[in-house]
């Protein structure tokens, strides 16, 4: 052993130390995230270079031929691991290269080294003589005389296959656009592996008398790989910082908008929820939330709907949208609007289920209050209209009531006869029953319009609905000396709607038409009510009058609340009609007729497959 302290005994340990430090750093990254295969292969290659550096230092300082041969024989093991790990790093880091080249090169090298270790004599290379050489600085080292064995060509072929794999992987990455990485890592590995193997061949053939520096050459490869890996680590660190900033901004925006975010790991059944989402459900920040716990928080009336929405998202298009209530521990009810999407893996199985939550409690309460207000306004409109019809109702009721009284008086006279005229009494009773039914029908229609109720949508025939209103206003029209004409198209399709609300619309439109013609002479007072089948699958109801029409300035404002053209009007009748028709998914418009007067057209969607007969 040449045991002097010189530059050789300093430089090679420094190479080993550098490789060990780099290997340990990236091995720590591997343990932090087991999916980082490039870091694992880098750590193996770095440790192998450190071991090779130790073998090289031993060879340089050994003067005993038998010991030199034994060290040389075992040195090929870390060298083979180093080359294989470098090639595997390129494969995992680039994601390119022909796999069969990699497998063939590593397998041939493994076979050659196994034959060299298992045979009685070395079959790859054999040291037959040693020579001590003094370099600059007075450092002495050992140079061998090598004879190549029969398996040396197999080992050389394995190196050529690995070189071919590296070149192919780098070229494919170059074509994909990763040119810098292909040059730095792929080009560096090719260059230094070629230099290391070529330099070893020159030494073993006696053309050079220098120390082996395979570890030095591969230190360049390690540095190139570490440079690219560190770039990725720095990039991840920057992305992580930006992500934290983005999360901070998102959380700030979410709090301002009362939004919450959640992600469900389907395989682990773990539900992550942001602090704002937990606050919406009244859950503490440290409580673990599972799907069972989530469904416990959902109001019992909405659990089935939420489950169906989740199942449809996991098995269908992946979209998730549902509104539901949650019941907090303090008894309060909160409305939640949830929107999400399912992330599927390559096999098409759901992996992650994530989305956002919004507190819509105030909006729901406003909608309820708005519906109640609309109902109150509609009720007020009905009462206002019925006030105008009170006189005509009294007139219409007086006729059957007067007939009933006359028939009752006649019945008394017949009963006082001796004997009583019983045959005449039967006819009188039949007349009384008919007059009573007529009066009851008038009262029923008036009570229906006055009754305050929510919408109850059923399939309706428009023509009978118009006829009911016509009978209701006929007496008032007669008092106003106005003719109301009906032109009802047969075989109209049915519509989906609330009978009372739609009757109110027709009643409002007809009463407005009657009032609009108050200044006209009696012969010209005509109201035309017609129904038609629309070409676009709709039912149209038109109310036209022969009055003065609507001014151009008033037309755009007719359906606005509190706008009226009447001196004593409330400005709510047409606004209520507009709301009712909108609630029925229909349209209402007003225009002036060319021949004079106004025309109101109501368009309602027809129900497919249903006809009024």
C-alpha positions as CSV (number, residue, x, y, z in Angstrom):
1,X,0.0,0.0,0.0
2,X,1.3,3.4,-1.0
3,X,0.3,5.3,2.1
4,X,1.6,8.8,1.4
5,X,-0.7,11.8,1.9
6,X,-0.9,13.6,-1.5
7,X,-3.4,15.1,-3.9
8,X,-4.6,11.6,-5.0
9,X,-5.7,10.8,-1.4
10,X,-7.6,14.1,-1.3
11,X,-9.3,14.4,-4.7
12,X,-10.9,10.9,-4.9
13,X,-12.5,11.1,-1.4
14,X,-13.8,14.5,-2.3
15,X,-15.5,13.1,-5.4
16,X,-17.0,10.3,-3.2
17,X,-18.2,12.8,-0.6
18,X,-19.8,15.0,-3.2
19,X,-21.7,12.1,-4.7
20,X,-22.7,10.8,-1.3
21,X,-24.1,14.2,-0.3
22,X,-26.0,14.6,-3.5
23,X,-27.3,11.0,-3.3
24,X,-28.6,11.5,0.3
25,X,-30.4,14.8,-0.6
26,X,-32.3,13.2,-3.4
27,X,-32.9,10.0,-1.4
28,X,-34.7,12.2,1.1
29,X,-36.9,13.5,-1.7
30,X,-37.7,9.9,-2.6
31,X,-38.8,9.1,0.9
32,X,-40.9,12.3,0.9
33,X,-42.7,11.2,-2.3
34,X,-42.4,7.6,-3.4
35,X,-43.5,8.4,-6.9
36,X,-40.3,10.3,-7.8
37,X,-38.5,7.6,-9.7
38,X,-35.9,9.9,-11.2
39,X,-34.7,11.0,-7.7
40,X,-34.4,7.3,-6.7
41,X,-32.3,6.4,-9.8
42,X,-30.2,9.5,-9.3
43,X,-29.5,8.6,-5.7
44,X,-28.5,5.0,-6.7
45,X,-26.2,6.4,-9.4
46,X,-24.6,8.9,-7.0
47,X,-23.9,6.2,-4.4
48,X,-22.5,3.9,-7.0
49,X,-20.1,6.7,-8.2
50,X,-19.0,7.2,-4.6
51,X,-18.2,3.5,-4.3
52,X,-16.4,3.5,-7.7
53,X,-14.3,6.4,-6.4
54,X,-13.3,4.3,-3.4
55,X,-12.4,1.4,-5.6
56,X,-10.3,3.6,-7.9
57,X,-8.4,5.1,-4.9
58,X,-7.7,1.6,-3.6
59,X,-6.4,0.5,-7.1
60,X,-4.1,3.6,-7.2
61,X,-2.7,2.9,-3.8
62,X,-2.2,-0.9,-4.1
63,X,1.1,-2.5,-5.1
64,X,0.2,-6.1,-4.5
65,X,-0.8,-7.8,-7.7
66,X,-3.2,-10.4,-6.2
67,X,-5.0,-7.7,-4.2
68,X,-5.1,-5.4,-7.2
69,X,-6.7,-8.2,-9.3
70,X,-9.4,-8.8,-6.6
71,X,-10.3,-5.1,-6.3
72,X,-10.4,-4.8,-10.1
73,X,-12.6,-7.8,-10.3
74,X,-15.2,-6.4,-7.8
75,X,-15.0,-2.8,-9.1
76,X,-17.1,-3.7,-12.1
77,X,-20.1,-4.2,-9.8
78,X,-20.6,-0.6,-8.8
79,X,-19.6,0.5,-12.3
80,X,-22.4,-1.7,-13.8
81,X,-24.9,-0.3,-11.2
82,X,-23.8,3.2,-12.0
83,X,-24.3,2.8,-15.8
84,X,-27.6,1.0,-15.3
85,X,-28.9,3.6,-12.8
86,X,-27.9,6.4,-15.1
87,X,-29.8,4.8,-18.1
88,X,-32.9,4.2,-15.9
89,X,-32.7,7.8,-14.7
90,X,-32.9,9.0,-18.3
91,X,-35.8,6.7,-19.1
92,X,-37.8,7.9,-16.1
93,X,-36.8,11.5,-16.4
94,X,-37.3,11.9,-20.1
95,X,-40.1,9.4,-20.6
96,X,-38.6,8.5,-23.9
97,X,-36.2,5.8,-25.4
98,X,-36.6,2.3,-26.6
99,X,-37.1,0.1,-23.6
100,X,-35.6,-3.0,-25.3
101,X,-32.3,-1.2,-25.8
102,X,-32.1,-0.4,-22.1
103,X,-33.1,-3.9,-21.0
104,X,-30.7,-5.6,-23.5
105,X,-27.7,-3.4,-22.4
106,X,-28.3,-3.9,-18.7
107,X,-28.9,-7.6,-19.1
108,X,-25.7,-8.2,-21.2
109,X,-23.6,-6.2,-18.6
110,X,-25.2,-8.3,-15.8
111,X,-24.4,-11.5,-17.6
112,X,-20.8,-10.5,-18.3
113,X,-20.1,-9.4,-14.7
114,X,-21.7,-12.5,-13.3
115,X,-19.5,-14.7,-15.4
116,X,-16.5,-12.7,-14.4
117,X,-17.3,-13.0,-10.6
118,X,-18.3,-16.7,-10.7
119,X,-15.4,-18.1,-12.7
120,X,-12.2,-19.2,-11.1
121,X,-10.2,-16.7,-13.2
122,X,-11.3,-13.3,-14.5
123,X,-12.9,-13.6,-17.9
124,X,-13.4,-9.9,-18.7
125,X,-10.0,-8.4,-17.9
126,X,-7.0,-9.6,-15.9
127,X,-4.1,-7.6,-14.4
128,X,-0.8,-9.4,-15.2
129,X,1.7,-6.7,-14.0
130,X,1.8,-3.5,-11.9
131,X,3.9,-0.4,-12.3
132,X,4.4,2.5,-9.9
133,X,4.3,5.9,-11.6
134,X,5.2,9.3,-10.0
135,X,3.1,12.2,-11.1
136,X,3.5,15.9,-10.5
137,X,3.8,16.9,-6.9
138,X,5.6,13.6,-6.2
139,X,2.4,11.6,-5.8
140,X,2.9,7.9,-6.7
141,X,0.2,5.6,-8.0
142,X,-0.1,2.2,-9.6
143,X,-0.7,1.5,-13.3
144,X,-1.6,-2.0,-14.4
145,X,-0.9,-4.1,-17.4
146,X,-4.2,-5.6,-18.5
147,X,-5.1,-8.6,-20.7
148,X,-8.7,-8.7,-21.9
149,X,-10.7,-11.9,-21.5
150,X,-13.2,-13.7,-23.7
151,X,-16.2,-11.8,-22.1
152,X,-14.7,-8.4,-22.7
153,X,-16.5,-8.0,-26.0
154,X,-19.9,-8.9,-24.3
155,X,-19.3,-6.1,-21.8
156,X,-18.3,-3.7,-24.6
157,X,-21.5,-4.6,-26.5
158,X,-23.6,-3.9,-23.4
159,X,-22.0,-0.4,-23.1
160,X,-22.7,0.3,-26.8
161,X,-26.4,-0.7,-26.3
162,X,-26.7,1.6,-23.3
163,X,-25.1,4.4,-25.3
164,X,-27.5,3.7,-28.2
165,X,-30.4,3.9,-25.7
166,X,-29.2,7.2,-24.3
167,X,-28.8,8.7,-27.8
168,X,-32.3,7.5,-28.8
169,X,-33.9,8.8,-25.7
170,X,-32.2,12.2,-26.1
171,X,-33.2,12.5,-29.7
172,X,-36.8,11.7,-29.0
173,X,-36.9,14.3,-26.2
174,X,-35.3,16.8,-28.6
175,X,-38.0,16.2,-31.1
176,X,-40.7,16.8,-28.4
177,X,-39.2,20.2,-27.6
178,X,-37.1,19.3,-24.5
179,X,-33.9,20.4,-26.2
180,X,-32.1,21.9,-23.2
181,X,-32.7,18.8,-21.0
182,X,-31.7,16.5,-23.9
183,X,-28.4,18.3,-24.4
184,X,-27.5,18.8,-20.7
185,X,-28.5,15.4,-19.3
186,X,-28.6,13.1,-22.4
187,X,-25.6,14.7,-24.2
188,X,-23.6,14.9,-20.9
189,X,-24.3,11.2,-20.1
190,X,-23.2,10.2,-23.6
191,X,-20.1,12.3,-23.6
192,X,-18.8,11.3,-20.1
193,X,-19.7,7.6,-20.5
194,X,-17.8,7.6,-23.8
195,X,-14.8,9.4,-22.2
196,X,-14.8,7.1,-19.2
197,X,-14.9,3.9,-21.2
198,X,-12.5,5.2,-23.8
199,X,-10.0,6.3,-21.2
200,X,-10.2,2.9,-19.5
201,X,-9.5,1.2,-22.8
202,X,-6.4,3.3,-23.4
203,X,-5.0,2.5,-20.0
204,X,-5.7,-1.2,-20.3
205,X,-3.9,-1.3,-23.7
206,X,-0.8,0.5,-22.3
207,X,-1.4,3.7,-24.4
208,X,-1.8,5.8,-21.3
209,X,-0.2,5.6,-17.8
210,X,-2.7,7.7,-15.8
211,X,-5.0,6.9,-13.0
212,X,-8.5,5.6,-13.7
213,X,-11.0,8.4,-13.5
214,X,-14.3,6.8,-14.2
215,X,-15.7,8.4,-11.1
216,X,-14.5,11.8,-12.3
217,X,-16.2,11.4,-15.6
218,X,-19.5,10.2,-14.0
219,X,-19.3,13.1,-11.5
220,X,-20.0,15.2,-14.6
221,X,-23.0,13.1,-15.4
222,X,-24.1,13.4,-11.7
223,X,-23.8,17.2,-11.8
224,X,-25.8,17.4,-15.1
225,X,-28.6,15.2,-13.6
226,X,-28.5,17.2,-10.3
227,X,-28.7,20.5,-12.2
228,X,-31.9,19.4,-14.0
229,X,-33.5,17.8,-11.0
230,X,-32.7,20.9,-8.9
231,X,-34.4,23.0,-11.6
232,X,-37.5,20.9,-11.2
233,X,-37.3,21.2,-7.4
234,X,-36.9,25.0,-7.6
235,X,-39.8,25.1,-10.1
236,X,-41.9,23.0,-7.7
237,X,-41.0,25.4,-4.9
238,X,-42.0,28.4,-6.9
239,X,-45.2,26.7,-7.9
240,X,-45.8,25.8,-4.3
241,X,-45.3,29.5,-3.3
242,X,-47.6,30.7,-6.0
243,X,-50.1,28.0,-5.0
244,X,-50.1,29.2,-1.4
245,X,-50.6,32.8,-2.7
246,X,-53.4,31.7,-5.0
247,X,-55.0,29.7,-2.1
248,X,-54.7,32.8,0.1
249,X,-56.4,34.9,-2.6
250,X,-59.0,32.2,-3.3
251,X,-59.8,31.9,0.4
252,X,-60.1,35.7,0.7
253,X,-62.5,35.7,-2.3
254,X,-64.4,32.7,-1.0
255,X,-64.9,34.3,2.4
256,X,-66.1,37.5,0.8
257,X,-68.6,35.6,-1.4
258,X,-69.6,33.1,1.3
259,X,-68.1,30.3,-0.8
260,X,-66.5,27.0,0.4
261,X,-64.4,24.4,-1.4
262,X,-64.3,20.7,-0.9
263,X,-62.5,17.6,-2.4
264,X,-63.4,14.0,-1.8
265,X,-60.8,11.3,-2.2
266,X,-63.1,8.5,-3.3
267,X,-60.7,5.6,-2.6
268,X,-59.8,6.8,0.9
269,X,-63.3,8.1,1.6
270,X,-61.7,11.3,3.0
271,X,-63.5,14.6,2.5
272,X,-61.3,17.7,2.6
273,X,-63.2,21.0,3.1
274,X,-61.9,24.5,3.4
275,X,-62.4,26.5,6.6
276,X,-65.2,28.5,4.9
277,X,-66.9,25.3,3.8
278,X,-66.7,23.9,7.3
279,X,-68.2,27.1,8.7
280,X,-71.2,26.7,6.3
281,X,-71.9,23.2,7.8
282,X,-71.1,24.2,11.3
283,X,-68.2,21.7,11.5
284,X,-65.0,22.4,13.6
285,X,-61.7,22.8,11.7
286,X,-60.2,19.6,13.2
287,X,-63.2,17.3,12.7
288,X,-62.7,14.5,10.2
289,X,-65.5,14.5,7.6
290,X,-66.6,11.3,5.9
291,X,-69.5,10.8,3.5
292,X,-71.6,9.4,6.3
293,X,-70.9,12.4,8.4
294,X,-71.8,14.7,5.4
295,X,-75.1,13.0,4.9
296,X,-75.9,13.4,8.6
297,X,-75.5,17.2,8.1
298,X,-77.9,17.3,5.0
299,X,-81.5,17.8,5.9
300,X,-83.5,14.5,5.7
301,X,-85.8,15.9,3.1
302,X,-82.9,16.5,0.7
303,X,-80.7,13.5,1.3
304,X,-82.1,11.4,-1.5
305,X,-81.7,14.2,-4.0
306,X,-78.1,14.8,-3.0
307,X,-77.3,11.1,-3.2
308,X,-78.8,10.9,-6.7
309,X,-76.8,14.0,-7.8
310,X,-73.6,12.4,-6.5
311,X,-74.3,9.0,-8.1
312,X,-75.1,10.7,-11.5
313,X,-71.8,12.6,-11.3
314,X,-69.7,9.5,-10.4
315,X,-71.3,7.4,-13.1
316,X,-72.4,9.9,-15.7
317,X,-70.9,13.1,-17.2
318,X,-69.0,14.0,-14.1
319,X,-71.0,17.2,-13.5
320,X,-72.6,17.8,-10.1
321,X,-75.1,20.5,-9.3
322,X,-77.7,20.5,-6.5
323,X,-79.3,22.8,-3.9
324,X,-80.1,21.4,-0.5
325,X,-80.6,22.4,3.1
326,X,-78.3,21.6,6.1
327,X,-79.5,21.5,9.7
328,X,-76.9,23.1,12.0
329,X,-76.4,21.9,15.6
330,X,-78.1,25.0,17.0
331,X,-81.3,24.2,15.0
332,X,-80.8,26.7,12.2
333,X,-81.5,25.8,8.6
334,X,-79.1,26.9,5.9
335,X,-79.5,26.6,2.1
336,X,-76.4,25.4,0.2
337,X,-75.8,25.5,-3.5
338,X,-73.2,22.9,-4.6
339,X,-71.4,22.7,-7.9
340,X,-68.7,20.1,-8.6
341,X,-67.0,17.8,-11.0
342,X,-65.6,14.2,-10.9
343,X,-62.0,13.5,-12.0
344,X,-61.6,10.1,-13.6
345,X,-58.4,8.1,-13.9
346,X,-57.1,6.5,-17.1
347,X,-59.3,3.4,-16.5
348,X,-62.4,5.6,-16.4
349,X,-62.9,5.1,-12.6
350,X,-63.7,8.1,-10.4
351,X,-60.7,9.3,-8.5
352,X,-61.4,12.7,-7.0
353,X,-64.7,14.5,-6.5
354,X,-64.4,18.3,-5.9
355,X,-66.4,21.4,-6.1
356,X,-67.6,24.6,-4.5
357,X,-70.4,25.5,-2.0
358,X,-72.3,28.8,-1.7
359,X,-74.6,30.0,1.0
360,X,-77.9,30.9,-0.7
361,X,-80.0,31.1,2.4
362,X,-80.7,34.8,1.9
363,X,-81.6,34.3,-1.7
364,X,-84.0,31.5,-0.9
365,X,-85.7,33.6,1.8
366,X,-85.9,36.5,-0.7
367,X,-87.5,34.2,-3.3
368,X,-90.1,33.0,-0.7
369,X,-90.9,36.6,0.3
370,X,-91.1,37.5,-3.4
371,X,-93.6,34.7,-4.1
372,X,-95.6,35.8,-1.1
373,X,-95.6,39.4,-2.3
374,X,-96.6,38.4,-5.8
375,X,-99.5,36.4,-4.3
376,X,-100.6,39.4,-2.3
377,X,-100.4,41.6,-5.4
378,X,-102.3,39.1,-7.5
379,X,-104.9,38.9,-4.7
380,X,-105.1,42.7,-4.6
381,X,-105.6,42.8,-8.3
382,X,-108.4,40.3,-8.2
383,X,-110.1,42.2,-5.4
384,X,-109.8,45.4,-7.4
385,X,-111.3,43.8,-10.5
386,X,-114.1,42.2,-8.6
387,X,-114.9,45.6,-7.1
388,X,-115.6,46.8,-10.6
389,X,-117.7,43.7,-11.2
390,X,-119.8,44.0,-8.1
391,X,-122.7,45.9,-9.8
392,X,-122.9,43.4,-12.6
393,X,-122.7,40.5,-10.2
394,X,-125.6,41.9,-8.2
395,X,-127.6,42.4,-11.4
396,X,-126.8,38.8,-12.5
397,X,-127.8,37.4,-9.1
398,X,-131.0,39.4,-9.0
399,X,-132.4,37.5,-12.0
400,X,-132.3,34.0,-10.5
401,X,-133.2,35.2,-7.0
402,X,-136.2,37.1,-8.4
403,X,-137.3,34.1,-10.4
404,X,-137.0,31.9,-7.3
405,X,-139.1,34.3,-5.3
406,X,-141.8,34.4,-8.0
407,X,-141.9,30.6,-8.2
408,X,-142.1,30.3,-4.4
409,X,-145.1,32.7,-4.3
410,X,-146.8,30.8,-7.1
411,X,-146.2,27.5,-5.2
412,X,-148.0,29.0,-2.1
413,X,-151.0,29.9,-4.2
414,X,-151.2,26.4,-5.7
415,X,-150.9,24.8,-2.2
416,X,-153.9,26.9,-0.9
417,X,-156.2,25.5,-3.6
418,X,-158.6,22.8,-2.7
419,X,-157.4,20.3,-3.7
420,X,-153.7,21.5,-4.2
421,X,-152.4,21.7,-7.7
422,X,-149.6,19.2,-7.2
423,X,-148.8,18.7,-10.9
424,X,-148.0,22.5,-11.2
425,X,-145.8,22.2,-8.1
426,X,-143.4,19.8,-9.8
427,X,-142.7,22.2,-12.6
428,X,-142.2,25.1,-10.2
429,X,-139.7,23.1,-8.1
430,X,-137.7,22.2,-11.2
431,X,-137.5,25.9,-12.2
432,X,-136.4,26.8,-8.6
433,X,-133.6,24.2,-8.8
434,X,-132.3,25.6,-12.1
435,X,-132.4,29.2,-10.9
436,X,-130.6,28.1,-7.7
437,X,-127.9,26.3,-9.7
438,X,-127.4,29.4,-11.9
439,X,-127.0,31.7,-8.8
440,X,-124.6,29.2,-7.2
441,X,-122.4,29.1,-10.4
442,X,-122.2,32.9,-10.4
443,X,-121.1,32.9,-6.7
444,X,-118.7,30.0,-7.3
445,X,-116.9,31.9,-10.1
446,X,-116.7,35.1,-8.0
447,X,-115.3,33.2,-5.0
448,X,-112.7,31.4,-7.1
449,X,-111.3,34.7,-8.4
450,X,-111.4,36.2,-4.9
451,X,-109.7,33.2,-3.2
452,X,-106.1,33.8,-2.4
453,X,-104.0,30.7,-3.3
454,X,-100.6,29.6,-4.8
455,X,-100.3,28.3,-8.3
456,X,-101.6,24.8,-8.9
457,X,-100.6,23.8,-12.4
458,X,-102.8,21.4,-14.3
459,X,-103.5,20.7,-17.9
460,X,-106.1,23.2,-19.1
461,X,-108.3,23.8,-22.1
462,X,-108.1,27.5,-23.0
463,X,-111.4,27.8,-24.7
464,X,-113.6,26.7,-21.7
465,X,-111.5,29.0,-19.5
466,X,-112.3,32.0,-21.8
467,X,-116.0,31.0,-21.9
468,X,-116.1,31.0,-18.1
469,X,-114.7,34.5,-18.0
470,X,-117.1,35.6,-20.7
471,X,-120.1,34.5,-18.7
472,X,-118.6,36.4,-15.7
473,X,-118.3,39.8,-17.6
474,X,-121.3,39.5,-19.9
475,X,-123.6,41.3,-17.4
476,X,-121.1,44.2,-16.9
477,X,-120.5,44.4,-20.7
478,X,-124.3,44.7,-21.2
479,X,-124.5,47.5,-18.6
480,X,-121.7,49.3,-20.6
481,X,-123.5,48.7,-23.9
482,X,-120.5,46.8,-25.2
483,X,-120.5,43.7,-27.4
484,X,-118.0,41.0,-26.4
485,X,-117.4,38.5,-29.3
486,X,-115.7,35.1,-29.0
487,X,-113.8,33.6,-31.9
488,X,-112.4,30.3,-30.4
489,X,-110.4,28.0,-32.6
490,X,-111.4,24.3,-32.3
491,X,-108.9,21.5,-31.5
492,X,-106.5,23.6,-29.6
493,X,-103.7,21.8,-27.7
494,X,-103.8,21.9,-23.9
495,X,-101.6,24.2,-21.8
496,X,-100.0,23.7,-18.4
497,X,-101.1,26.3,-16.0
498,X,-103.1,27.5,-13.0
499,X,-106.8,28.0,-13.9
500,X,-107.5,30.9,-11.4
501,X,-104.4,32.8,-12.4
502,X,-105.0,32.5,-16.1
503,X,-108.7,33.5,-15.6
504,X,-107.5,36.6,-13.8
505,X,-105.3,37.5,-16.8
506,X,-108.2,37.1,-19.3
507,X,-110.5,39.0,-16.9
508,X,-108.0,41.9,-16.5
509,X,-107.5,42.2,-20.3
510,X,-111.3,42.2,-21.0
511,X,-112.1,44.7,-18.2
512,X,-109.3,47.0,-19.5
513,X,-110.8,46.8,-23.0
514,X,-114.2,47.6,-21.6
515,X,-112.9,50.7,-19.8
516,X,-110.8,51.8,-22.7
517,X,-114.0,52.3,-24.9
518,X,-115.8,54.3,-22.3
519,X,-115.7,57.5,-24.5
520,X,-116.8,55.6,-27.7
521,X,-120.4,55.7,-28.9
522,X,-122.4,52.5,-28.1
523,X,-122.4,51.0,-31.6
524,X,-118.6,51.1,-31.8
525,X,-117.9,49.4,-28.5
526,X,-116.7,45.9,-29.5
527,X,-114.3,43.6,-27.7
528,X,-113.0,40.6,-29.7
529,X,-111.6,37.6,-27.8
530,X,-109.9,34.9,-30.0
531,X,-107.8,31.8,-29.6
532,X,-105.4,30.4,-32.2
533,X,-102.9,27.6,-32.5
534,X,-99.4,29.0,-33.0
535,X,-97.0,27.7,-35.7
536,X,-94.2,27.3,-33.1
537,X,-96.2,24.8,-30.9
538,X,-98.0,27.5,-28.8
539,X,-101.5,28.6,-28.0
540,X,-102.3,32.3,-28.5
541,X,-105.1,34.3,-26.8
542,X,-105.9,37.7,-28.3
543,X,-108.0,40.5,-26.7
544,X,-108.7,43.4,-29.1
545,X,-110.9,46.4,-28.6
546,X,-112.2,49.3,-30.8
547,X,-111.0,52.0,-28.5
548,X,-108.5,54.9,-29.1
549,X,-105.5,52.6,-28.7
550,X,-102.3,53.1,-26.7
551,X,-99.9,56.1,-27.1
552,X,-96.4,55.3,-28.4
553,X,-94.8,56.7,-25.3
554,X,-96.9,54.3,-23.1
555,X,-96.3,51.1,-25.0
556,X,-92.9,50.3,-23.6
557,X,-94.1,51.0,-20.0
558,X,-97.4,49.2,-20.0
559,X,-96.2,46.2,-18.0
560,X,-94.1,48.1,-15.4
561,X,-95.5,48.1,-11.9
562,X,-97.4,51.3,-10.9
563,X,-97.6,52.6,-14.4
564,X,-101.1,53.4,-15.5
565,X,-103.0,55.4,-18.1
566,X,-106.2,55.6,-16.0
567,X,-106.9,58.6,-13.8
568,X,-107.7,56.5,-10.8
569,X,-105.7,53.3,-11.7
570,X,-103.2,51.5,-9.4
571,X,-100.9,50.5,-12.2
572,X,-100.7,46.9,-11.0
573,X,-103.2,45.0,-13.3
574,X,-101.0,44.6,-16.3
575,X,-97.9,44.1,-14.2
576,X,-99.6,41.2,-12.4
577,X,-100.7,39.8,-15.8
578,X,-97.1,40.0,-17.0
579,X,-95.8,38.2,-13.9
580,X,-98.4,35.4,-14.2
581,X,-97.7,34.8,-17.8
582,X,-93.9,34.7,-17.2
583,X,-94.5,32.2,-14.4
584,X,-96.3,30.0,-17.0
585,X,-93.2,30.3,-19.3
586,X,-95.3,32.4,-21.7
587,X,-95.2,35.9,-23.2
588,X,-97.6,38.8,-23.3
589,X,-97.3,41.9,-25.6
590,X,-99.4,44.9,-26.5
591,X,-99.7,46.8,-29.8
592,X,-102.0,49.0,-31.7
593,X,-104.3,47.7,-34.4
594,X,-104.1,49.1,-37.9
595,X,-107.9,49.6,-37.9
596,X,-107.8,51.3,-34.5
597,X,-107.9,50.1,-31.0
598,X,-105.4,48.0,-28.9
599,X,-104.5,44.3,-29.2
600,X,-103.1,42.2,-26.3
601,X,-101.6,38.8,-27.3
602,X,-100.8,36.1,-24.7
603,X,-98.7,33.2,-25.9
604,X,-98.5,30.0,-23.8
605,X,-96.5,26.9,-24.5
606,X,-98.7,23.9,-25.5
607,X,-98.3,20.6,-23.7
608,X,-97.2,18.0,-26.2
609,X,-99.7,15.3,-27.0
610,X,-102.6,17.0,-25.2
611,X,-105.5,18.5,-27.1
612,X,-108.5,20.5,-25.9
613,X,-110.8,18.4,-28.1
